[in-house]
Amino acid sequence: MSRLNFLLASTLLAATGPALAAPKTTGWTSLNASRTYTAIPVASDDTINPLRGYYRWQNQELVPQSAPAKDAYRRYYWKDVESAEGQYNFSAILADLATAKSQGRKFAFRLRMMAGYDDNQLYAPAYIVNHASCTAGCGFWADTDAAVPGLTFIPDWNDPWLQQRSRALLAALAAALGPDNPDIAWIDVGMFGQYGEWALRSSAYASPPAGITAATNTSKREFAKMHFDAFPNQQHVMFIPYSNKDALTYGLLEQTITSKPVGLRADCLSRYGYFDQWTNRPAEWAAFANQWQKAPVVSEFCPFSSGDAQSNPATARQQAAAFHVSLISNGNFQTSLPDAQRWSSLTAAEQNDLLMLARESGYRYAVSSSTVNLTSTGGLTLTTTLRNDGSAPAYEAWMVNAELVNSAGAVVWTAPTAVNLKSLVGGGASAVWQSSWTLPALLAGDYTLRLAARDSGSSPRAALKWTIMERAADGTLALATLRRR
């Protein structure tokens, strides 16, 4: 080898040799760090999290929010998804589900057999009426209000064949959605009553034909049961009227079909006196009064007019607090006005009440303090104090994880903590959890230790956002910097 080549080779070896050698590590730098965190005041807390606050209602979000809702809700008439016996078309439902998923939302829905009154419209499939299998025609046309022209078709809820076809519809939809679809937020137990809301005018049965009576408790229970049988592992909610006491007793307290506790649906938030049906019967309400600790209370406005002294957003706030409402529809208020005017036409006080309604409803999880202890051999102990400043717990399976993030922003290690968010039901309830691990032998460098609440489902949501000033944009919380030498 010539002297020139030898010098070039020596120079190349000197330049590349150290870069090829593996970096040596001697262990972790010992650390004992404690921090406290500042909760976001409820009056200014515009945190958007799943299954709390406003949900997207029938493609509307009229109360302005800092980010889109994490849940979307639609409802459908039976006639639109089954044109003839056994001929189903769920394309609209599947499309709405896909849209919600593409927007980072989960999806909720209800099926209905009726709409309003005296509009001469049939909302069940036409093949149902006077079918040979019906006991008494499967329903009848009634004049529920003599002052309003038109008739209302009242299904015969007690008819066994009508119930059979309703059950078949739900089973077919469950098959189309797939078993235990993780993109479904909740299902309204519907089909029965006006708009599928488990209520009917008493005038509907002023003069029914022979063989037809108002729905029995046995029939009401069957309409609930067919939902549970079709979707045993989904979150259900049932309508709250006192007239449904027996069905609620079955669905919330007696049935063993569903893997998740059944929640409540209140569809007249803001209407003064609506909840008197239960507050005037405290002994009977006691059976259901604590169901919010296990399952969500979902609500929808009864439309109100600006300036109403009783039925208004302030009343809605009082009702939501008293009944631990977690979710509110973001659309069906001031329905006499065009969408673009519903919010702007409200007074400043009414707007503030609607904003506060969302801030106060559901969970608000804050990390109060943390202590990180790290030994040189990688023994990590994390102690955290968490608090729920909201009015209800989270109902989904959130796993609170400790995560290590490298300088490139990649998560290189994660482990579940002992934190159980569901145990903090609200009202400032707090608890301390401690977890310990041995860290793996990572490359030398600095790592951010953070706390993240992750959806443990198979179709995960984004991380839950802690309601503290120090959280990152993605909702997680950086606790400390750990150094590997």
C-alpha positions as CSV (number, residue, x, y, z in Angstrom):
1,M,0.0,0.0,0.0
2,S,1.4,3.4,-0.9
3,R,2.0,5.9,1.8
4,L,-0.8,8.1,0.4
5,N,-3.4,5.3,0.5
6,F,-2.2,4.3,4.0
7,L,-2.7,7.9,5.3
8,L,-6.2,8.1,3.6
9,A,-7.2,4.8,5.2
10,S,-6.0,5.8,8.6
11,T,-7.8,9.1,8.3
12,L,-11.1,7.3,7.3
13,L,-10.8,4.9,10.2
14,A,-10.2,7.7,12.7
15,A,-13.3,9.5,11.4
16,T,-15.7,6.6,11.3
17,G,-14.4,4.4,14.1
18,P,-16.0,6.2,17.1
19,A,-19.4,6.6,15.3
20,L,-19.6,2.9,14.8
21,A,-19.0,2.1,18.4
22,A,-22.1,1.5,20.6
23,P,-22.7,4.2,23.1
24,K,-22.0,3.1,26.7
25,T,-24.6,3.5,29.4
26,T,-24.0,3.5,33.1
27,G,-27.6,3.6,34.3
28,W,-30.2,6.1,35.2
29,T,-29.7,9.4,37.0
30,S,-31.4,9.1,40.3
31,L,-34.3,11.5,40.7
32,N,-36.9,12.5,43.3
33,A,-39.2,15.1,41.9
34,S,-42.6,16.3,43.2
35,R,-45.0,18.7,41.5
36,T,-48.4,20.2,42.0
37,Y,-50.8,21.3,39.2
38,T,-53.4,24.0,38.7
39,A,-56.9,23.0,37.9
40,I,-58.7,25.0,35.1
41,P,-61.6,26.9,36.8
42,V,-64.9,25.5,35.7
43,A,-66.0,29.0,34.5
44,S,-63.4,29.0,31.8
45,D,-63.0,25.3,31.2
46,D,-63.7,24.6,27.6
47,T,-62.1,21.1,27.6
48,I,-63.8,18.8,25.1
49,N,-63.7,15.1,26.1
50,P,-65.7,12.0,25.0
51,L,-69.1,11.1,26.5
52,R,-69.5,14.4,28.4
53,G,-70.8,17.9,27.6
54,Y,-72.4,18.6,24.2
55,Y,-72.7,15.9,21.5
56,R,-73.3,16.5,17.8
57,W,-77.1,16.3,17.5
58,Q,-78.6,15.4,14.1
59,N,-75.6,16.9,12.3
60,Q,-75.8,20.1,14.3
61,E,-73.5,21.8,16.8
62,L,-75.0,25.2,17.5
63,V,-73.5,26.2,20.8
64,P,-69.9,27.3,19.9
65,Q,-67.2,25.0,21.4
66,S,-63.4,25.1,21.4
67,A,-63.4,21.9,19.4
68,P,-65.9,19.5,17.7
69,A,-67.9,17.2,19.9
70,K,-66.4,13.7,20.4
71,D,-69.8,11.9,20.0
72,A,-72.4,12.2,17.2
73,Y,-76.0,11.2,17.3
74,R,-78.7,10.4,14.7
75,R,-82.1,8.7,14.6
76,Y,-83.9,6.7,11.9
77,Y,-87.5,5.6,11.0
78,W,-88.2,2.0,10.6
79,K,-89.8,2.5,7.2
80,D,-86.5,3.9,5.9
81,V,-84.4,0.9,6.7
82,E,-86.8,-1.9,5.8
83,S,-88.8,-1.4,2.7
84,A,-90.4,-4.9,2.5
85,E,-90.4,-7.8,4.9
86,G,-86.8,-8.8,5.5
87,Q,-85.4,-6.4,2.9
88,Y,-83.1,-4.1,4.9
89,N,-81.1,-1.1,3.8
90,F,-78.8,0.2,6.5
91,S,-76.7,2.3,4.2
92,A,-77.7,5.6,5.9
93,I,-76.8,4.3,9.3
94,L,-73.5,2.8,8.1
95,A,-72.6,6.0,6.3
96,D,-73.3,8.2,9.4
97,L,-71.2,5.8,11.5
98,A,-68.3,5.9,9.0
99,T,-68.5,9.7,8.9
100,A,-68.4,10.0,12.7
101,K,-65.4,7.6,12.8
102,S,-63.6,9.6,10.2
103,Q,-64.1,12.8,12.3
104,G,-62.7,11.1,15.4
105,R,-66.1,10.6,17.0
106,K,-68.1,7.7,18.3
107,F,-71.7,7.2,17.1
108,A,-75.0,7.0,18.9
109,F,-78.5,6.3,17.4
110,R,-82.1,5.4,17.9
111,L,-84.7,3.6,15.8
112,R,-88.3,4.8,15.7
113,M,-91.7,3.4,14.7
114,M,-93.6,6.7,15.2
115,A,-93.0,10.4,14.7
116,G,-95.5,13.2,15.6
117,Y,-99.2,13.4,15.7
118,D,-102.0,13.9,13.1
119,D,-99.7,14.2,10.1
120,N,-101.3,11.3,8.1
121,Q,-97.8,9.7,7.8
122,L,-96.8,6.1,8.4
123,Y,-93.4,5.6,9.9
124,A,-93.5,1.8,10.2
125,P,-93.0,-0.2,7.0
126,A,-96.2,-0.3,4.9
127,Y,-96.2,-4.1,4.9
128,I,-96.8,-4.1,8.6
129,V,-100.3,-2.5,8.4
130,N,-103.1,-5.1,8.2
131,H,-100.7,-8.0,7.6
132,A,-102.3,-11.4,7.8
133,S,-100.1,-12.2,10.8
134,C,-101.4,-9.3,12.8
135,T,-103.9,-9.9,15.6
136,A,-105.9,-6.7,14.9
137,G,-104.2,-5.0,12.0
138,C,-101.0,-4.1,13.9
139,G,-102.3,-0.7,14.6
140,F,-104.9,1.9,13.8
141,W,-105.4,5.5,12.7
142,A,-106.5,7.9,15.5
143,D,-107.4,11.6,15.7
144,T,-105.4,12.6,18.8
145,D,-106.3,16.3,18.6
146,A,-109.7,17.4,17.2
147,A,-108.3,20.9,16.7
148,V,-105.6,19.7,14.3
149,P,-106.5,18.1,11.0
150,G,-105.0,14.7,10.2
151,L,-104.7,11.3,11.8
152,T,-101.9,9.4,13.6
153,F,-101.0,5.8,13.0
154,I,-100.8,4.2,16.5
155,P,-99.0,0.8,16.3
156,D,-100.4,-2.1,18.3
157,W,-97.4,-2.5,20.6
158,N,-98.9,-5.6,22.1
159,D,-99.1,-7.5,18.8
160,P,-96.7,-10.5,18.9
161,W,-96.0,-10.4,15.2
162,L,-95.2,-6.6,15.3
163,Q,-92.8,-7.4,18.2
164,Q,-91.3,-10.2,16.2
165,R,-90.6,-7.9,13.2
166,S,-89.2,-5.2,15.5
167,R,-86.9,-7.8,17.0
168,A,-85.8,-9.0,13.6
169,L,-85.0,-5.4,12.6
170,L,-82.7,-4.9,15.5
171,A,-81.0,-8.3,15.0
172,A,-80.4,-7.4,11.3
173,L,-78.9,-4.0,12.3
174,A,-76.6,-5.6,14.8
175,A,-75.4,-8.0,12.2
176,A,-74.8,-5.1,9.8
177,L,-72.8,-3.1,12.3
178,G,-70.8,-6.1,13.4
179,P,-70.5,-7.7,16.8
180,D,-69.6,-5.3,19.7
181,N,-68.8,-2.5,17.4
182,P,-66.3,-0.3,19.3
183,D,-67.3,2.8,17.4
184,I,-70.7,3.0,19.0
185,A,-71.0,5.4,22.0
186,W,-74.5,4.5,23.1
187,I,-77.9,3.2,21.8
188,D,-81.2,4.8,22.8
189,V,-83.7,2.0,23.6
190,G,-86.3,3.1,21.1
191,M,-89.0,1.8,18.8
192,F,-91.8,2.3,21.4
193,G,-93.8,5.6,21.7
194,Q,-93.9,8.9,19.8
195,Y,-90.4,9.4,18.2
196,G,-89.4,6.2,19.9
197,E,-89.3,8.2,23.2
198,W,-91.6,5.9,25.3
199,A,-94.5,8.3,25.7
200,L,-97.9,8.6,24.0
201,R,-100.8,11.0,24.3
202,S,-103.6,9.5,26.3
203,S,-106.0,10.7,23.6
204,A,-104.4,8.1,21.3
205,Y,-106.5,5.5,22.9
206,A,-109.7,7.5,23.2
207,S,-111.5,5.0,20.9
208,P,-109.3,2.2,19.8
209,P,-110.7,-0.6,17.6
210,A,-111.6,-3.9,19.2
211,G,-108.7,-6.0,20.2
212,I,-106.2,-3.1,20.7
213,T,-105.2,-1.6,24.0
214,A,-102.4,0.6,25.3
215,A,-99.1,-1.1,25.6
216,T,-98.8,-3.4,28.6
217,N,-95.8,-3.5,30.9
218,T,-95.0,-6.9,29.5
219,S,-94.9,-5.5,26.0
220,K,-92.8,-2.5,27.1
221,R,-90.3,-4.9,28.7
222,E,-90.1,-6.9,25.4
223,F,-89.2,-3.8,23.4
224,A,-86.4,-3.1,25.9
225,K,-85.3,-6.7,25.9
226,M,-85.0,-6.9,22.1
227,H,-82.5,-4.1,22.2
228,F,-80.5,-5.8,24.9
229,D,-80.5,-9.1,23.0
230,A,-79.4,-7.5,19.8
231,F,-76.6,-5.4,21.4
232,P,-75.7,-7.1,24.7
233,N,-72.2,-5.4,24.9
234,Q,-73.1,-1.9,23.9
235,Q,-74.0,1.1,26.2
236,H,-77.8,1.6,26.3
237,V,-79.9,4.4,27.7
238,M,-83.6,4.2,28.5
239,F,-86.2,7.0,28.6
240,I,-86.8,8.5,32.0
241,P,-90.6,9.3,32.2
242,Y,-92.4,8.0,35.3
243,S,-94.8,6.1,33.1
244,N,-91.8,3.9,32.2
245,K,-91.2,2.9,35.8
246,D,-91.7,-0.8,35.2
247,A,-89.6,-0.9,32.1
248,L,-86.9,1.1,33.8
249,T,-87.0,-1.4,36.7
250,Y,-86.4,-4.2,34.3
251,G,-83.7,-2.5,32.2
252,L,-81.7,-0.9,35.0
253,L,-82.2,-3.2,38.0
254,E,-83.4,-6.7,36.9
255,Q,-82.1,-7.8,33.4
256,T,-78.8,-9.6,33.2
257,I,-78.3,-9.5,29.4
258,T,-76.2,-6.4,29.0
259,S,-72.6,-6.4,30.1
260,K,-72.7,-2.6,30.8
261,P,-75.2,-1.0,33.2
262,V,-78.0,0.8,31.4
263,G,-78.2,4.6,31.7
264,L,-81.0,7.1,31.5
265,R,-82.3,9.3,28.7
266,A,-84.0,12.7,29.6
267,D,-85.5,14.4,26.6
268,C,-86.9,17.6,28.1
269,L,-84.0,19.3,29.6
270,S,-84.8,23.0,30.2
271,R,-88.6,22.4,30.5
272,Y,-89.7,23.8,33.9
273,G,-91.4,21.1,36.0
274,Y,-90.4,18.2,33.7
275,F,-88.5,16.3,36.4
276,D,-91.3,16.9,39.0
277,Q,-92.6,13.5,37.9
278,W,-89.7,12.0,39.9
279,T,-88.9,14.7,42.5
280,N,-92.6,14.5,43.6
281,R,-92.0,10.7,44.1
282,P,-88.7,10.6,45.9
283,A,-89.3,7.1,47.4
284,E,-89.8,5.7,43.9
285,W,-87.0,7.6,42.3
286,A,-84.6,6.3,45.0
287,A,-84.3,3.0,43.1
288,F,-82.8,4.8,40.1
289,A,-81.2,7.9,41.7
290,N,-77.7,6.5,41.8
291,Q,-77.6,4.9,38.4
292,W,-75.6,7.9,37.1
293,Q,-72.6,6.5,39.1
294,K,-72.5,3.5,36.8
295,A,-74.0,4.6,33.5
296,P,-74.5,7.9,31.7
297,V,-77.5,10.2,31.8
298,V,-78.0,11.5,28.2
299,S,-80.3,14.5,27.6
300,E,-81.9,16.5,24.9
301,F,-83.5,19.9,25.1
302,C,-87.1,20.6,25.0
303,P,-87.1,23.7,22.7
304,F,-87.3,27.0,24.6
305,S,-87.9,30.6,23.6
306,S,-85.4,33.3,24.5
307,G,-86.7,35.3,27.5
308,D,-88.9,32.5,28.9
309,A,-88.9,33.0,32.7
310,Q,-89.1,29.3,33.5
311,S,-88.2,27.0,30.6
312,N,-84.7,28.2,29.8
313,P,-80.9,27.4,29.9
314,A,-80.7,28.3,33.6
315,T,-83.4,25.7,34.3
316,A,-81.4,23.2,32.2
317,R,-78.3,23.8,34.3
318,Q,-80.2,23.2,37.5
319,Q,-81.7,20.0,36.2
320,A,-78.4,18.7,34.8
321,A,-76.8,19.3,38.2
322,A,-79.6,17.6,40.2
323,F,-79.7,14.6,37.9
324,H,-76.0,14.3,37.1
325,V,-76.5,14.7,33.3
326,S,-73.3,13.9,31.4
327,L,-74.4,14.6,27.8
328,I,-76.5,17.3,26.2
329,S,-77.8,17.7,22.6
330,N,-76.2,20.6,20.7
331,G,-79.0,21.6,18.4
332,N,-82.6,21.4,19.2
333,F,-83.3,24.7,21.1
334,Q,-85.1,27.7,19.7
335,T,-86.4,25.5,16.9
336,S,-88.7,28.2,15.6
337,L,-85.6,30.0,14.2
338,P,-83.2,29.2,11.5
339,D,-80.0,27.4,12.7
340,A,-77.8,30.5,12.1
341,Q,-80.0,32.6,14.4
342,R,-80.6,30.2,17.3
343,W,-77.4,31.0,19.2
344,S,-77.1,34.7,18.2
345,S,-80.7,35.5,19.2
346,L,-80.1,34.4,22.8
347,T,-79.3,36.9,25.5
348,A,-75.8,37.0,27.0
349,A,-77.1,35.4,30.2
350,E,-78.7,32.6,28.2
351,Q,-75.6,32.0,26.2
352,N,-73.5,31.9,29.3
353,D,-75.8,29.3,30.9
354,L,-75.5,27.1,27.8
355,L,-71.7,27.4,27.9
356,M,-71.7,26.6,31.6
357,L,-74.0,23.7,31.1
358,A,-71.4,21.9,29.1
359,R,-68.5,22.9,31.4
360,E,-70.4,21.6,34.5
361,S,-71.7,18.3,33.0
362,G,-69.9,15.0,33.2
363,Y,-66.4,14.3,34.4
364,R,-63.5,16.8,34.9
365,Y,-60.4,14.8,35.8
366,A,-57.5,16.8,37.2
367,V,-54.1,15.6,38.3
368,S,-53.5,17.4,41.6
369,S,-49.9,16.3,42.3
370,S,-47.3,13.8,41.3
371,T,-44.1,12.4,42.9
372,V,-41.5,10.6,40.7
373,N,-38.8,8.5,42.3
374,L,-36.1,7.0,40.1
375,T,-33.1,4.9,41.2
376,S,-29.9,4.4,39.2
377,T,-30.9,0.9,38.4
378,G,-34.2,2.0,36.7
379,G,-36.5,1.4,39.6
380,L,-39.4,3.9,39.0
381,T,-42.1,4.7,41.5
382,L,-44.9,7.1,40.5
383,T,-47.4,8.5,43.1
384,T,-50.3,10.6,41.7
385,T,-53.3,12.3,43.3
386,L,-56.2,12.6,40.9
387,R,-59.5,14.5,41.4
388,N,-62.8,14.6,39.6
389,D,-64.2,18.1,39.7
390,G,-67.2,17.2,37.5
391,S,-70.7,15.9,38.3
392,A,-70.3,12.3,37.1
393,P,-67.6,9.7,36.3
394,A,-66.2,8.5,33.0
395,Y,-68.1,5.5,31.7
396,E,-65.7,4.2,29.1
397,A,-62.7,2.0,29.8
398,W,-59.9,4.6,30.2
399,M,-56.5,3.2,31.1
400,V,-54.2,5.7,32.8
401,N,-50.7,4.9,31.6
402,A,-47.2,6.1,32.4
403,E,-45.3,6.7,29.2
404,L,-41.6,7.5,28.3
405,V,-41.2,9.7,25.2
406,N,-37.8,10.1,23.6
407,S,-36.3,13.3,22.1
408,A,-37.9,12.4,18.7
409,G,-41.4,12.3,20.2
410,A,-41.7,8.5,20.1
411,V,-43.2,6.5,22.9
412,V,-40.5,4.0,23.8
413,W,-42.1,2.5,27.0
414,T,-45.6,2.4,28.5
415,A,-47.1,0.7,31.5
416,P,-50.5,0.9,33.1
417,T,-50.8,2.6,36.5
418,A,-53.2,1.6,39.3
419,V,-55.4,4.6,38.6
420,N,-59.1,3.8,38.3
421,L,-61.0,6.9,36.9
422,K,-64.4,5.3,37.3
423,S,-63.9,5.2,41.1
424,L,-63.9,9.0,41.2
425,V,-67.6,9.7,40.7
426,G,-67.3,13.5,40.9
427,G,-67.9,16.4,43.3
428,G,-64.2,16.8,44.0
429,A,-63.6,13.2,44.9
430,S,-59.9,12.4,45.0
431,A,-57.6,9.5,45.6
432,V,-53.9,8.7,45.7
433,W,-52.4,5.9,43.6
434,Q,-48.9,4.5,43.6
435,S,-47.3,2.3,40.9
436,S,-43.8,0.9,40.6
437,W,-41.8,-0.6,37.6
438,T,-38.3,-1.4,36.5
439,L,-37.5,0.5,33.4
440,P,-35.9,-1.3,30.4
441,A,-32.3,-0.7,29.3
442,L,-32.9,2.2,26.9
443,L,-30.3,4.1,24.9
444,A,-28.6,7.0,26.6
445,G,-30.5,10.2,26.5
446,D,-33.3,12.3,28.1
447,Y,-36.8,10.9,28.2
448,T,-40.1,12.7,29.2
449,L,-42.2,10.8,31.7
450,R,-45.8,11.6,31.1
451,L,-49.3,10.6,32.3
452,A,-51.9,9.7,29.7
453,A,-55.4,8.4,29.9
454,R,-55.9,6.1,26.9
455,D,-59.0,4.4,25.6
456,S,-58.4,0.7,26.1
457,G,-61.0,-0.3,23.5
458,S,-60.2,-1.8,20.1
459,S,-61.2,1.4,18.3
460,P,-59.4,3.9,20.6
461,R,-60.3,7.6,21.0
462,A,-57.6,10.3,21.4
463,A,-56.2,10.7,24.9
464,L,-58.5,12.1,27.5
465,K,-57.6,15.7,28.4
466,W,-56.8,16.5,32.0
467,T,-58.5,19.6,33.2
468,I,-55.3,21.3,34.4
469,M,-53.3,24.3,33.1
470,E,-50.1,22.2,32.6
471,R,-51.5,19.6,30.2
472,A,-50.0,19.3,26.7
473,A,-52.0,20.1,23.6
474,D,-52.8,16.4,23.2
475,G,-54.2,16.2,26.7
476,T,-51.3,14.3,28.3
477,L,-49.3,15.6,31.2
478,A,-45.4,15.7,31.4
479,L,-44.3,14.7,34.9
480,A,-40.5,14.8,34.8
481,T,-37.4,14.3,32.6
482,L,-35.6,11.0,33.2
483,R,-32.0,10.7,32.1
484,R,-30.3,7.5,30.9
485,R,-26.5,7.9,31.1
